[in-house]
Amino acid sequence: MRMNVSDEDLAEAAAGGDGTAFGLLLERCHDRLFALCFRLTGSRAEAEDLTQDICLALPGKLAGYQQRAKVTTWLYRVAVNAATDRRRRAASYTRATEGWGDWEVDRQASAVEASDSLDWLTRAMAGLTPTLRDTLALVLDDLTHAEVAQIMDVSEGTISWRVAEAKKKLRAMREEEEGI
Amino acid sequence: MTSHDEFQDLKAAMDAATPAPDAARRADVLARAQANFEATQGSLAAARQSSVPPERRGFFRGAFDMLMTKTTGALTATTALVAVGFLFLSPQGQELLNGPAPLVQEPVTGTLTDDEIAADPEPLPALIAVEEALEVAPEADAPAPPAPSPLTRTTVPSAGEARVQDGDFEALSETGSFVGTLALEQSGEALGQVYSAPGDGAAPGVTQLGAGNSAIIATPADGRIRQGGFDIAPPPAPDTEEFANADDNPLRVVADDPVSTFSIDVDTASYALLRSTLNRGQLPAPEAVRVEEMVNYFPYDYPAPDADDVSPFRPTVEVFATPWNPDTQLVHIGIQGELPAIEDRPPLNLVFLVDTSGSMNEAAKLPLLIQSFRLMLDRLTPEDQVAIVTYAGSAGVALEPTVASDTATISAALTALQAGGSTNGVGGLQAAYDLAAEMTEDGEVSRVLLATDGDFNVGISDPTALEDYIAEQRETGIYLSVLGFGRGNLQDDTMQALAQNGNGTAAFIDTLHEAQRVLVDQLAGALFPIADDLKVQVEFNPEVIAEYRLIGYETRALAREDFANDAVDAGELGAGHSVTAIYEVTPVGSPAQLVAPLRYAADDGASETEFGDELGFISLRWKEPGEDESTLIDFPISATPSEPGTEAQFAAAIAGFGQLLRGNAFLGDWGYEEAIALANASRGDDEFGYRTEAIQLMRLAQSLTQ
């Protein structure tokens, strides 16, 4: 029935009290959100927990949804903030739990057969600062720099700079590996 | 190997690595989120005091579904459906909120001609166009109001040529076919306002084309459409606005507490804020109303000081019958500052400290700010200097100190200001103070003018820490004024704290008119202090007065001992400014006396003293600008009531208005009608039309209350 209704309309209807609209919206967004959470955290378990945190808190956040924003912009902002909060909380338990940082440990422990590219991905992501990682997690969702800027509440120039910086780091890493 | 490849590799690897969500987990999360949603919804509905019984939601949902499904059809069908939707919804526009149908909320009354309908045969492209507009809008060179609103501009390419026509608005208000306000609940989800076109049944005036259009108000431009001062804008969520205020000053018994002490307050932000709220069709929150700032918004024709006055100001006290209570009296204290000849004024160094964070990117913010500063430039003399510091993620100097006559350079620097990034208020403040100190030479006046939408969200965001920093800087002789722009995020309490500690004023600028008032008409007063730390103390005579209360000044109360303590900061009086304070007093033996006299303390037999004809004794302390020691003047207040002048009457009417907005219990049956009549009768010359505007606001508040 409503598959041709935009996300924005659903979010609005949900903010207005329509439970069906809310369910439908979540249904639509869940997988994309989960993928983003994975890119933000670098671990399946973490991503599942983070997705759950976000989804369960979402009804309360609907009031903050402004029609001026695209749903993805709004939702991703919620997600990035939640990921940051989670990292902060985790940091107080242990310095090691910094998202992609413990991927390597996880991976070896569970003996996942890692392809070369996955291996490289892990090292690459772990080699970036949390800010750059979060930025990449969003940029890799095929969002424009302007959209990412809106989500992270910085200027578009900052995002472009961060992406360039990340690329520089990636290149350096690759060259280093190839040099070995 | 290029960097592009690295990126592609990363993306490919990431896509490969990203697992699919676990189905069971997914279902569980969705179900629990839904449960949370229902739970939240229950409390929201309760808070809204909706007149719609919950079971009727099904009806609206049905209408919503129907409309949503049909919107892909031909436009004619859609339009008709919207008209049907309108019939359902128009009797109580409010109900829209509770129903899920977000269909008709564009705050634009446009007119579609047949040709235009033909030109836009299908509604869905509108959505795409709007999304494009969304992306474009932040870069758009937003015009300053009241120029054509950016909303109109961004919707033009998308919404089937929806147009704003002044005539429509007039017609609307005349025929009274205002349908309803769509938004504005406590939760602050503001959606916009809906108008229907007058008359002709087929609802051609409503250019809602279905699903896509609801995104139209989503333009970040936050368009404001102004017509004859009526401000139709989607009100932003007030959630993040914070106001400084305290409970109403209580009634005090003279026998227990004969002395009242307060600091003057020349801020006007509260009045401009409540004006913008009322013009949006909402009553301001009681805590957003500071009565003294409303009263002090208006210029009064009080007697100016002459050569005989030791003080740079002249206090005038009038006692007259209270408009809202025949058994009490008002003690009206008017303080008029001297206005030194403009040509004698010392050179001025101004540092504009401009918030260029992303949130300033709205028509009512940065563009209005730039316009406002332009207005002000014309009033500066060639000896004056101007510099601009911006702050966002980092603070930077946008304009090195420049003589005010070099308007081309200054203007170019203003034009180049762009919003983006988060806010580092403190870094900016430091840079601005440093620059101001650099510019200052002997005998010159320096001031930092901070323009912001209120956010200081990086660095020291704790108001007290900021206050301390500014109070420190105040000692260097550089003062700070705060200009607030835009609604939705205004941290009124931070603004107040900054201005009070920086020996400056806080003003809220919502329109270019207000900018003119603050920055041009009252330029001298806003920028040149004539008396620092002006404190007022009134001691009431218990033989004459039984009870008193100070109207307003809740945030400016001082302890009795602070009056003579020169280390305690207070408000500044600017050149030509006037300040008004009003007490309501209950004479001894009046039937209005609320607190019965004590049996044992009542009569000590020492009546008939020499002060029987004095109502009280007023003392004022102030410092000459830059001095450390205060000077005192004092004189008795006569107990004989007089016939009030128009100025005092008007101040009383505004004080009454403010108390009505605050829901003050002391007014009894006295309401808006009486306030309007009193203000109307004492409008005076009203050179700038401020008083007329105030009366219009009272009318608006009256109808909103009913």
Interface residues (C-beta under 8 A of the other chain):
Chain A: M1 R2 N4 V5 S6 E8 D9 E12 A13 A14 A15 G16 G17 D18 G19 T20 A21 F22 G23 L26 E27 H30 D31 F34 A35 F38 R39 R44 A47 E48 T51 Q52 C55 L56 A57 L58 P59 G60 L62 A63 G64 Q66 Q67 R68 A69 K70 S115 S117 L118 W120 L121 A124 L136 L140 T144 A146 E147 A149 Q150 D153 V154 S155 E156 G157 T158 K167 K168 L170 R171 R174 E175
Chain B: M1 S3 E6 F7 D9 L10 K11 A12 A13 M14 A16 A17 T18 P19 A20 P21 D22 R25 R26 V29 L30 R32 A33 Q34 N36 F37 E38 A39 T40 Q41 L44 A45 R57 R61 F64 D65 M68 T69 T71 T72 L97 N98 G99 P100 A101 P102 L127 E131 L134 E135 P138 S187 G188 E189 L191 A211 G212 S214 A215 I217 A218 T219 P220 D222 P234 P236 A237 D239 G358 A392 G393 G420 G421 S422
